């Protein structure tokens, strides 16, 4: 992405797992990486900028960060961080998932210096529970998760740039 650019890439899995989707979205924020990282990785702020998240609870911070999250769609899961490299990158896996449609999930967020600001990129993968309706629902899920990601990141950008 160039300066001032943002974009969303949706990848519907072409491998044997026809029930997965990866969403990648980047946005440029005119603040240093440390500021962007500290805001987006602070779960006290998450419900302020991500309307899909209803509640969060940090279970532990060491040796790895573990966070319980409740989201729209009657979904609860535990985020277990595999990488927590401030202010560069995070990587996590969803565990203990209680959801009518999500089987597993994970993602990685990166924070890169760019044009005096930070290019923040989310790459998130969701594996859906197989059902006879999944081929019909996958385009709807794609649109829903793409819109949620874009709107949340744009809201975070606005709030962070006011700091």
KOLLO-517927 format. One record per residue: residue in three letters; x, y, z of N, C-alpha, C in turn; residue number from 1. Coordinates in Angstrom, 1 decimal, decimal comma. Example, Ala and Ser with C-alpha at 12.3 -4.5 7.8 and 13.67 -1.06 7.14 Angstrom:
BEGIN
> ALA 13,2 -5,7 7,8 12,3 -4,5 7,8 13,2 -3,3 7,8 1
> SER 12,8 -2,2 7,1 13,7 -1,1 7,1 12,9 0,0 7,9 2
//
This chain:
BEGIN
> UNK 0,8 -1,2 0,0 0,0 0,0 0,0 0,9 1,2 0,0 1
> UNK 0,5 2,2 -0,8 1,2 3,4 -0,8 0,7 4,4 0,3 2
> UNK 1,4 5,5 0,4 1,0 6,5 1,4 -0,5 6,9 1,2 3
> UNK -1,2 6,9 2,3 -2,6 7,3 2,3 -3,5 6,2 1,8 4
> UNK -3,0 5,1 1,3 -3,9 4,1 0,8 -4,3 3,1 1,9 5
> UNK -5,5 2,5 1,6 -6,0 1,5 2,5 -6,7 0,5 1,5 6
> UNK -6,8 -0,7 2,0 -7,4 -1,7 1,1 -7,7 -3,0 1,8 7
> UNK -8,6 -3,7 1,2 -9,1 -5,0 1,8 -9,0 -6,0 0,7 8
> UNK -8,4 -7,2 1,2 -8,3 -8,3 0,3 -9,0 -9,4 1,0 9
> UNK -9,9 -10,1 0,3 -10,6 -11,2 0,8 -10,2 -12,4 0,0 10
> UNK -9,7 -13,5 0,7 -9,3 -14,7 0,1 -10,2 -15,8 0,6 11
> UNK -10,9 -16,4 -0,4 -11,7 -17,6 0,0 -10,8 -18,8 -0,4 12
> UNK -10,6 -19,6 0,6 -9,7 -20,7 0,5 -10,0 -21,6 -0,8 13
> UNK -8,9 -21,8 -1,5 -9,0 -22,6 -2,7 -8,4 -24,0 -2,5 14
> UNK -8,0 -24,3 -1,2 -7,5 -25,6 -0,9 -8,6 -26,6 -0,6 15
> UNK -8,2 -27,7 0,1 -9,2 -28,7 0,4 -10,2 -28,2 1,4 16
> UNK -9,9 -27,1 2,1 -10,8 -26,6 3,1 -11,7 -25,5 2,5 17
> UNK -12,8 -25,9 1,9 -13,7 -25,0 1,3 -14,5 -24,2 2,3 18
> UNK -14,3 -24,4 3,5 -15,0 -23,7 4,6 -14,2 -22,6 5,3 19
> UNK -13,2 -22,1 4,6 -12,4 -21,1 5,3 -12,3 -19,8 4,5 20
> UNK -12,0 -18,7 5,2 -11,9 -17,4 4,6 -10,8 -16,6 5,3 21
> UNK -10,0 -15,9 4,5 -8,9 -15,0 5,1 -9,2 -13,6 4,7 22
> UNK -9,3 -12,7 5,6 -9,5 -11,3 5,3 -8,2 -10,5 5,7 23
> UNK -7,7 -9,7 4,7 -6,6 -8,9 5,0 -6,9 -7,5 4,7 24
> UNK -6,7 -6,6 5,6 -7,0 -5,2 5,4 -5,9 -4,3 6,0 25
> UNK -5,5 -3,3 5,4 -4,5 -2,3 5,8 -5,0 -0,9 5,8 26
> UNK -4,6 -0,1 6,8 -4,9 1,3 6,9 -3,8 2,1 7,4 27
> UNK -3,6 3,2 6,9 -2,5 4,1 7,3 -3,0 5,1 8,4 28
> UNK -2,3 5,1 9,5 -2,6 5,9 10,6 -1,5 6,9 10,9 29
> UNK -1,8 8,2 11,0 -0,7 9,2 11,2 -0,2 9,3 12,6 30
> UNK 0,2 8,2 13,2 0,8 8,2 14,5 1,9 7,1 14,5 31
> UNK 2,8 7,2 15,4 3,9 6,2 15,5 3,4 4,8 15,8 32
> UNK 4,2 3,8 15,4 3,8 2,4 15,7 3,4 2,1 17,1 33
> UNK 4,2 2,7 18,1 4,0 2,4 19,5 2,6 2,9 19,9 34
> UNK 2,2 4,1 19,4 0,9 4,6 19,8 -0,2 3,7 19,2 35
> UNK -0,1 3,3 17,9 -1,1 2,5 17,3 -1,2 1,1 18,0 36
> UNK 0,0 0,5 18,2 0,1 -0,7 18,9 -0,6 -0,7 20,3 37
> UNK -0,2 0,3 21,1 -0,7 0,4 22,5 -2,2 0,6 22,5 38
> UNK -2,8 1,3 21,6 -4,2 1,5 21,5 -4,9 0,3 21,1 39
> UNK -4,5 -0,3 19,9 -5,2 -1,4 19,4 -5,0 -2,7 20,2 40
> UNK -3,9 -2,8 20,9 -3,7 -4,0 21,7 -4,2 -3,9 23,2 41
> UNK -4,8 -2,8 23,5 -5,3 -2,6 24,8 -6,8 -3,0 24,8 42
> UNK -7,1 -4,1 25,4 -8,5 -4,6 25,4 -9,5 -3,7 26,1 43
> UNK -9,1 -2,8 26,9 -10,0 -1,9 27,6 -10,6 -1,0 26,5 44
> UNK -9,9 -0,7 25,4 -10,4 0,1 24,3 -11,2 -0,6 23,2 45
> UNK -11,1 -1,9 23,2 -11,5 -2,7 22,0 -13,0 -2,5 21,7 46
> UNK -13,9 -2,4 22,7 -15,3 -2,2 22,4 -15,6 -0,8 21,9 47
> UNK -14,7 0,1 22,1 -14,9 1,5 21,7 -14,7 1,6 20,1 48
> UNK -13,9 0,7 19,6 -13,6 0,9 18,1 -14,1 -0,4 17,3 49
> UNK -14,4 -1,5 17,9 -14,8 -2,7 17,2 -16,2 -3,0 17,7 50
> UNK -17,2 -2,7 16,9 -18,6 -2,9 17,2 -19,0 -4,4 17,3 51
> UNK -18,2 -5,3 16,7 -18,5 -6,7 16,8 -18,1 -7,3 18,2 52
> UNK -17,2 -6,6 18,9 -16,8 -7,1 20,2 -17,7 -6,5 21,3 53
> UNK -18,3 -7,3 22,1 -19,2 -6,9 23,1 -18,5 -6,8 24,5 54
> UNK -17,6 -7,7 24,7 -16,9 -7,7 26,0 -15,6 -8,4 25,9 55
> UNK -14,6 -8,0 26,7 -13,3 -8,7 26,8 -12,8 -8,8 28,2 56
> UNK -12,0 -9,8 28,4 -11,4 -10,0 29,7 -10,0 -10,6 29,6 57
> UNK -9,0 -9,9 30,0 -7,7 -10,4 30,0 -7,5 -11,4 31,1 58
> UNK -7,2 -12,6 30,7 -7,1 -13,7 31,6 -5,6 -13,8 32,2 59
> UNK -4,6 -13,6 31,3 -3,3 -13,5 31,8 -2,4 -12,7 30,8 60
> UNK -1,3 -12,2 31,2 -0,4 -11,5 30,4 1,0 -12,2 30,2 61
> UNK 1,3 -13,1 31,1 2,6 -13,8 31,0 2,3 -15,3 31,3 62
> UNK 3,0 -16,2 30,7 4,1 -16,1 29,8 3,6 -15,7 28,4 63
> UNK 2,3 -15,9 28,1 1,7 -15,5 26,9 0,4 -14,8 27,2 64
> UNK 0,0 -13,9 26,4 -1,3 -13,1 26,7 -2,4 -14,0 26,3 65
> UNK -3,4 -14,0 27,1 -4,7 -14,8 26,9 -5,8 -13,9 27,2 66
> UNK -6,8 -13,8 26,3 -7,9 -12,9 26,4 -9,2 -13,6 26,0 67
> UNK -10,2 -13,5 26,9 -11,5 -14,0 26,5 -12,3 -12,9 25,9 68
> UNK -13,0 -13,3 24,8 -13,7 -12,3 24,0 -15,1 -12,8 23,7 69
> UNK -16,1 -11,9 23,9 -17,5 -12,2 23,5 -17,9 -11,2 22,4 70
> UNK -18,4 -11,8 21,3 -18,7 -11,0 20,1 -20,2 -11,2 19,7 71
> UNK -20,6 -10,4 18,8 -21,9 -10,5 18,2 -22,0 -11,9 17,5 72
> UNK -23,2 -12,3 17,3 -23,4 -13,6 16,7 -23,3 -14,8 17,7 73
> UNK -23,5 -14,5 19,0 -23,5 -15,5 20,0 -22,2 -16,3 20,0 74
> UNK -21,1 -15,6 19,9 -19,8 -16,2 19,8 -18,9 -15,7 21,0 75
> UNK -18,3 -16,7 21,6 -17,2 -16,5 22,6 -16,0 -17,3 22,3 76
> UNK -14,8 -16,7 22,5 -13,6 -17,5 22,3 -12,5 -16,9 23,1 77
> UNK -11,4 -17,7 23,2 -10,3 -17,2 24,0 -9,1 -17,0 23,0 78
> UNK -8,5 -15,8 23,0 -7,4 -15,5 22,1 -6,1 -15,9 22,9 79
> UNK -5,3 -16,8 22,3 -4,0 -17,2 22,9 -3,0 -16,6 22,0 80
> UNK -2,2 -15,7 22,5 -1,1 -15,0 21,7 0,0 -16,0 21,5 81
> UNK 0,4 -16,1 20,2 1,6 -16,9 19,9 2,8 -16,0 19,7 82
> UNK 2,6 -14,8 19,3 3,6 -13,8 19,1 3,0 -12,4 19,6 83
> UNK 3,8 -11,7 20,4 3,4 -10,5 21,0 4,6 -9,5 21,0 84
> UNK 5,0 -9,1 19,8 6,2 -8,4 19,6 6,0 -6,9 19,4 85
> UNK 5,8 -6,2 20,5 5,5 -4,8 20,4 6,7 -4,0 19,9 86
> UNK 6,6 -3,1 19,0 5,4 -2,6 18,3 5,3 -3,2 16,8 87
> UNK 5,7 -4,4 16,6 5,8 -4,9 15,2 4,7 -5,8 14,8 88
> UNK 4,4 -6,8 15,6 3,5 -7,9 15,1 2,9 -8,7 16,2 89
> UNK 1,7 -9,1 16,0 1,0 -10,1 16,9 0,6 -11,2 16,1 90
> UNK 0,4 -12,4 16,7 -0,2 -13,5 16,1 -0,9 -14,3 17,2 91
> UNK -2,1 -14,7 16,9 -2,9 -15,4 17,9 -3,8 -16,5 17,3 92
> UNK -4,2 -17,4 18,2 -5,1 -18,5 17,8 -6,4 -18,4 18,7 93
> UNK -7,5 -18,6 18,1 -8,7 -18,7 18,8 -8,9 -20,1 19,4 94
> UNK -9,2 -20,2 20,7 -9,4 -21,4 21,4 -10,7 -21,4 22,2 95
> UNK -11,2 -22,5 22,7 -12,4 -22,6 23,4 -13,5 -21,8 22,8 96
> UNK -13,7 -22,1 21,5 -14,7 -21,4 20,7 -16,1 -21,9 20,9 97
> UNK -17,0 -21,0 21,3 -18,4 -21,3 21,4 -19,1 -20,4 20,4 98
> UNK -19,5 -21,0 19,3 -20,1 -20,3 18,2 -21,1 -21,2 17,4 99
> UNK -22,2 -20,6 16,9 -23,0 -21,4 16,0 -22,4 -21,7 14,6 100
> UNK -21,4 -20,9 14,2 -20,9 -21,1 12,9 -19,4 -21,1 12,7 101
> UNK -18,6 -20,7 13,8 -17,2 -20,6 13,6 -16,6 -21,9 14,3 102
> UNK -15,7 -22,6 13,5 -15,0 -23,8 14,0 -13,7 -23,4 14,6 103
> UNK -12,9 -22,6 13,9 -11,7 -22,1 14,5 -11,3 -20,7 13,8 104
> UNK -10,4 -20,0 14,4 -10,0 -18,7 14,0 -8,6 -18,4 14,4 105
> UNK -8,0 -17,5 13,7 -6,7 -17,0 14,1 -6,3 -15,8 13,3 106
> UNK -5,2 -15,1 13,6 -4,8 -14,0 12,9 -3,5 -13,4 13,3 107
> UNK -3,1 -12,4 12,5 -1,9 -11,7 12,7 -2,1 -10,2 12,4 108
> UNK -1,6 -9,4 13,2 -1,6 -7,9 12,9 -0,2 -7,4 12,9 109
> UNK 0,1 -6,6 11,9 1,4 -6,0 11,7 1,3 -4,5 11,8 110
> UNK 2,4 -3,8 12,2 2,5 -2,4 12,4 3,8 -2,0 11,7 111
> UNK 3,7 -1,3 10,6 4,9 -0,9 9,8 5,1 0,6 9,7 112
> UNK 6,3 1,1 9,9 6,6 2,5 9,7 6,3 2,8 8,2 113
> UNK 5,6 3,9 8,0 5,3 4,3 6,6 4,9 5,7 6,6 114
> UNK 5,6 6,5 5,8 5,2 7,9 5,5 5,0 8,7 6,8 115
> UNK 5,8 8,5 7,8 5,7 9,2 9,0 4,6 8,7 9,9 116
> UNK 3,9 7,6 9,5 2,9 7,1 10,3 3,0 5,6 10,4 117
> UNK 1,9 4,9 10,6 1,9 3,4 10,7 1,0 2,8 9,8 118
> UNK 1,5 1,8 9,0 0,6 1,0 8,2 0,2 -0,2 9,1 119
> UNK -1,1 -0,2 9,5 -1,6 -1,3 10,3 -2,3 -2,3 9,5 120
> UNK -1,9 -3,5 9,5 -2,5 -4,6 8,7 -3,0 -5,7 9,6 121
> UNK -4,3 -6,1 9,3 -4,9 -7,2 10,0 -5,0 -8,3 8,9 122
> UNK -4,6 -9,5 9,3 -4,8 -10,7 8,4 -5,5 -11,7 9,4 123
> UNK -6,7 -12,0 9,1 -7,5 -12,9 10,0 -8,1 -14,1 9,2 124
> UNK -8,0 -15,3 9,7 -8,6 -16,4 9,0 -9,7 -17,1 9,9 125
> UNK -10,8 -17,4 9,3 -11,9 -18,1 10,0 -12,2 -19,4 9,3 126
> UNK -12,3 -20,4 10,0 -12,8 -21,7 9,5 -14,2 -21,9 10,0 127
> UNK -15,1 -22,1 9,1 -16,5 -22,2 9,5 -16,9 -23,7 9,7 128
> UNK -17,9 -23,9 10,5 -18,4 -25,3 10,7 -19,1 -25,7 9,4 129
> UNK -18,8 -26,9 9,0 -19,4 -27,4 7,8 -20,9 -27,6 8,0 130
> UNK -21,7 -27,2 7,0 -23,1 -27,4 7,0 -23,6 -27,4 5,6 131
> UNK -24,8 -27,9 5,4 -25,3 -28,0 4,0 -25,6 -26,6 3,5 132
> UNK -25,7 -25,6 4,4 -26,0 -24,2 4,0 -24,8 -23,4 3,8 133
> UNK -23,6 -23,9 4,2 -22,4 -23,1 4,1 -22,1 -22,5 2,7 134
> UNK -22,2 -23,3 1,6 -22,0 -22,7 0,3 -22,8 -21,5 0,0 135
> UNK -24,0 -21,4 0,6 -24,9 -20,3 0,4 -24,6 -19,2 1,4 136
> UNK -24,1 -19,5 2,6 -23,8 -18,5 3,6 -22,4 -17,9 3,5 137
> UNK -21,5 -18,6 2,8 -20,1 -18,1 2,7 -20,0 -16,7 2,1 138
> UNK -20,8 -16,4 1,0 -20,7 -15,0 0,5 -21,2 -14,0 1,5 139
> UNK -22,2 -14,3 2,3 -22,8 -13,4 3,3 -21,8 -13,2 4,4 140
> UNK -21,1 -14,3 4,9 -20,1 -14,2 5,9 -18,9 -13,3 5,4 141
> UNK -18,6 -13,5 4,1 -17,5 -12,8 3,5 -17,8 -11,3 3,6 142
> UNK -19,0 -10,9 3,2 -19,4 -9,5 3,2 -19,4 -9,0 4,6 143
> UNK -20,0 -9,8 5,5 -20,2 -9,3 6,9 -18,8 -9,1 7,6 144
> UNK -17,9 -10,1 7,5 -16,6 -10,0 8,1 -15,7 -8,9 7,5 145
> UNK -15,8 -8,7 6,2 -15,1 -7,7 5,5 -15,5 -6,3 6,0 146
> UNK -16,8 -6,1 6,0 -17,4 -4,8 6,5 -17,0 -4,5 7,9 147
> UNK -17,1 -5,5 8,8 -16,8 -5,4 10,2 -15,3 -5,0 10,4 148
> UNK -14,5 -5,6 9,6 -13,0 -5,3 9,7 -12,7 -3,9 9,3 149
> UNK -13,2 -3,5 8,1 -13,0 -2,2 7,6 -13,5 -1,1 8,5 150
> UNK -14,8 -1,3 9,0 -15,4 -0,3 9,8 -14,6 -0,1 11,2 151
> UNK -14,2 -1,3 11,8 -13,5 -1,2 13,0 -12,2 -0,5 12,9 152
> UNK -11,5 -0,9 11,8 -10,1 -0,3 11,6 -10,2 1,2 11,3 153
> UNK -11,2 1,6 10,6 -11,5 3,0 10,3 -11,8 3,8 11,6 154
> UNK -12,6 3,2 12,4 -13,0 3,9 13,7 -11,8 4,0 14,6 155
> UNK -11,0 2,9 14,6 -9,7 3,0 15,4 -8,8 4,1 14,9 156
> UNK -8,7 4,2 13,6 -7,8 5,2 13,0 -8,3 6,6 13,5 157
> UNK -9,6 6,9 13,4 -10,1 8,2 13,9 -9,8 8,4 15,3 158
> UNK -10,0 7,4 16,2 -9,8 7,6 17,6 -8,3 7,8 17,9 159
> UNK -7,5 7,0 17,3 -6,0 7,1 17,5 -5,5 8,5 17,0 160
> UNK -5,9 8,9 15,9 -5,4 10,2 15,3 -5,8 11,4 16,2 161
> UNK -6,8 11,2 17,0 -7,2 12,3 17,9 -6,4 12,3 19,2 162
> UNK -5,6 11,3 19,4 -4,8 11,2 20,7 -3,7 12,3 20,7 163
//
